[in-house]
Amino acid sequence: MIARELPRKTVAVDLDQTLAHTLDALVAWHNDTYHTNYTVADFHTYDFSQVWGGTREEACAKVRQFYDSDYFDQITPIHDFALEALKMLKKRRFNLVIITSRQQFIAEATKKFVDRHYPGLFESIYFCNLNLSDAEQLEYISKPKSLICQEINVDVLIDDTLEHALDCASLGIQVLLYDRKGQYWWNHTTTNSGTTRPTLTSTSKQLYSSSSSSSFKGALPANVKRVRSWKDIIASFPKPSSPLRTCYYPHDFMESESEEDFDDGSTYVDHSNPYGYETIEIDELTEDEDDDCMKKYTDDPSWKDQSVVWV
C-alpha cells in the first residue's frame, strides 16, 4: 500500500519591506530628486501623499518615476535571516508564494529581483495591482490580498501591512505581522477606512467585502502575531517532527528457535538467527593456553604496530 502524501501548507509572503528594502530606496530617490530629507521613520502609512503632501494622483506619478529610476533597480533584499528562514520552510515542504501589492506592469523587474535574491524558493508571484492611478484603473483590475489568499487557500500570510493582516485574519488565515525591529510605524497605527483602504476598480470593490480593519482599536486578533525579525517568523512555525518513525531490533534468538523431533526420541533445536549467521560453539581456552597466546602477542612486534581497540 502506497502512503498518501499529506497536502502541503501554503505560506504567502509579502515583498516590499518584508523581503525587499523598497521604502528605503524610494526615500533615497525622493530625497535626491526633490531635495527632501525624509527617513523611513517618517512613513506611518503607505498612502505616501500623507507624507509628501499633494494629491494621491501626484503620489502615484512619483512612484512611477521611481520605478523608472536606477534606485528601483538597486533595491536590496532584507538581510534579517529572511533567506535562511525561507530555505528552512522550503525544506519542511511548505508551498511558498509571494503576494505583492505591486502592479503587473513591473512584473518582469519583480521576478528578476526574486530570482536574484531568493532563487528557487517561490513557486508563484501574485500581483494585486493596488494603488493604481485613475488612468491605470481603466486598464488593470485590482484584487485585495485577502481575496487572493482565499482563492489559493493560503494557510499563513507574512506581511508588514496592518490592513492586509486584519483583512486576512477576518477570513481565518493565520498572519505574521512583520514589524522589523519594532520600527515599522505604519503597522502600529489604527487604520482609517476613509483614507487607507486600497484604490480598487469597480469590479474589485464588489469583491472586497467589509472586514474588521475599519473597526480596529489596537488589539490584534488572536490569529495575528506581531514579529520583529525573520528569526521570530521561523520560530512561530511548529518544529519539524523527526522523519524517523520506527526502530527495529534483532529478534531474540530464542524466539526464532524451531524444534524438530526425530524417531529415536531426540530433539534438534535450530539456533540459527533470521539474518543468516550461524552460531558456532567453541571450547574455552585453559589458563595455560590463554597465557601462551598472550605471550605470543607481546613478543610479536607486528601486533604492536597496529591500532587495535580492545573492547
Secondary structure by P-SEA (a helix, b strand, c coil): cbbbbcbbbbbbbbccccccaaaaaaaaaaaaaccccccccccccccccccccccaaaaaaaaaaaaaccccccccccccaaaaaaaaaaaaccbbbbbbcccccaaaaaaaaaaacccccccccccccccccaaaaacbbbbcaaaaaaaacccccccccaaaaaaaaaabbbbbccccccccccccbbbbcccccccccaaaaaaccccccccccccccccbbbbccaaaaaaaccccccccccccccccccccbbbbbccccbbbbbcccccbbbbbbbbbbcaaaaaaaaaaaaacccccccccccc
